[in-house]
Amino acid sequence: MSRRIEGGLSSQLNPFGPQWPTSKDPGQIPSVGEQVQRALFSRPLPLVLDPAKFPMLAEQMRLLNRYKKKLAALAGDEDDDYTLNLADGPIAQIDEQGNIYMGAQFLFAARDNPELMVGVLAHEIGHRPRRWADYKVRKDLTKEDLEALCRHEETRADLFSGRALAELEMSAEPLVQFLLNQTQLATPHPEYFPPEVRAQVIRDAHMSRGYALESRKKLFPDYERLHSPKGHLGEF
Ligand SMILES: [Zn+2]
């Protein structure tokens, strides 16, 4: 992060320095974090459903709540940084407070595919939306800047999902195949790389973390038994 004084002479002379706004009062420009949060996590929220009315999804919600704890630990967060909701909405969505909305239709379709459900949840937790609130630099982003940041952010979430699935000793292929089969994602949305690129990112992250996990298990079997997210039992 630059510590350059806003509007200082050096920023005018340095062609590689950030472009500080000249016309607007810097105090009026939202922080980069706010702009990203708005672009990625402030979409209209889906209708939250009462899980009691969807007993056929109770088992899936229980499973996801268990994995939420492991995934939050892997991401470096607390379990209660995230709340899981059943929703009448798209596949999955997270808001800037860490509320996760899992689409009922998606859960029903994926009811026998825990690796896919956990992979999708991992992607959402991988966003760690609260951390954007700490990104306080104020800079007027162009549409292209913001789209590039959003692609970067989506890639981070994809990387996390690949790594997390490897740590949990689950396959990433169901998530990869799901992405590749999403016809509505086939035309790259400006916020995403094309599905083939995302699939590769997830596979690579999964493979390299899988190797790391194997050698860690060989070298530190006890550490692994005590600390691995797979064996994360939470507080006693
Ligand atoms: Zn995402």
Residues whose N, C-alpha, C, O or C-beta is under 5 A from the ligand:
A	BS01	ZN	E154 A157
